[in-house]
Amino acid sequence: MSQELWQQGCERLAAELPEQQFNTWIRPLSAAGVSGRTAPDDHVVAVQVPNRFKLDWIRAQYAGRIEAALAEVAGHPVRLELSLAPRSEGASGAGGPAPRLLAGSAAALAADALQRASASSGQVSQVPAATPHRLNTALTFDTLVAGRANQMARTAALHVAGAPGVSYNPLFIYGGVGLGKTHLVHAVGNALLKDKPSARVLYLHAEQFISDVVKNYQRKTFDELKAKYHSLDLLLIDDVQFFAGKDRTQEEFFNAFEALLAKRAHIIMTSDIYPKGLVDIDERLTSRFDAGLTVAIDPPELEMRVAILIRKALAEGSEMPEDVAFFIAKNVRANVRELEGALRKVLAYSRFNHKDINIGLAREALKDLLSIQNRQIGVENIQKTVADFYKIKVADMYSKKRPASIARPRQIAMYLAKDLTKKSLPEIGELFGGRDHTTVLHAVRKIGAERGTNPELNQQLHVLEQTLKG
């Protein structure tokens, strides 16, 4: 029964997740590693994962979404329990058999998943029809919740949609996982096609471009590759950091890049890091990435998170009370994807228990998430994480040493302590070697101001926040 539930849940996830994400993280989980049992409050589905890295990543990025999919199929709450597979089973886990229901229809599911790809804010529940452009027609500027966190990126994207090839070419959008980068690039493509249906637009993930290069390299058909990419009016490509270390792919992308710019076609790229921070990518490419306009998308601020929750709930046919939306938004701050996962849990819990949505219900539905947050994020944990990141000693956080190599990480730790914990300024100062609260306030204001103007610092803070919340 649990294996059947898992297979049906996977089928649902295949229709929701981008193909690359589903095939990399969900599909390899073997049905042989799935078991279940009934707990006092819900049903538990236990899934074995082949190695520690995949276990941690799936738990951080997909557990909420998997639970929501299983709950929708089962008709009652389902708790996902992840564990490491025994070594003998884990040896083939990455390429092991997929659940039986998926094995017979993998190609159809993969094709369907590619067209239904969606990984950002404001997504509506209806699944759009497949298009030759690989665009998700539900991801438009109208369905994107705007806020301070995405204001500059949204403005630039609107400009490109209205006048492609004129300026901001290439447009490079960077930010952490689940912040709405994919939504924006789809919105540009959909807007351009609405104004100019004959425009040659293509959206793809960087791994699809890599796959095309490999295929054409094996067949010696590079003219086909050039014909496909060099003739476009708009190329939208996600996660270009995946080009790292792939020399032939970088060469072909450089050629396509130059050809498209020469004919005044537009290129929009996304990445999890700013261009100069990309590693193992040829400098001539990164310099071109940075030659147009580079903009960041930050984690959404509180008001924006509340707006996303209310709009998403309406799209799901439910009304979200504002106080409940504020409660969820205050406790889920990492990215939009986690926010949507929390919302699905609350909505499912309300429907299955036939109870109205209120703060008490939300607290019960999200008790696992809240207990993890309360357990993990403390000032001591922040100090250790920041010290490890900047390769200094934890003791330097409390010391009176003031060289820049120590003082700056200490200020960053103070900033994160104020942002991620409920400690007061005097309490934080005491935990940093008995420093005065004015010292902490100075650090918080200084790092907060620099974050808005220093892309490198902004990216480092994103990484630290994701690590601490992960």
Secondary structure, DSSP 8 states (H G I E B T S, - for coil): -HHHHHHHHHHHHHHHS-HHHIIIIITTS-GGGEEEEE-SSSEEEEEEESSHHHHHHHHHHTHHHHHHHHHHHHTS-EEEEEEE--HHHHTTGGG----HHHHTTHHHHHHHHHHT---STT--SS-----TT---TT--STTS---GGGHHHHHHHHHHHHSTTTSS-SEEEE-STTSSHHHHHHHHHHHHHHH-TT--EEEEEHHHHHHHHHHHHHHT-HHHHHHHHTT-SEEEEE-GGGGTT-HHHHHHHHHHHHHHHHTT-EEEEEESS-GGG--SS-HHHHHHHTTSEEEE-----HHHHHHHHHHHHHHTT----HHHHHHHHHH--S-HHHHHHHHHHHHHHHHHHT----HHHHHHHTHHHHHHHHHH--HHHHHHHHHHHHT--GGGGTS----HHHHHHHHHHHHHHHHHS---HHHHHHHTTS--HHHHHHHHHHHHHHHTT-HHHHHHHHHHHHHHH-
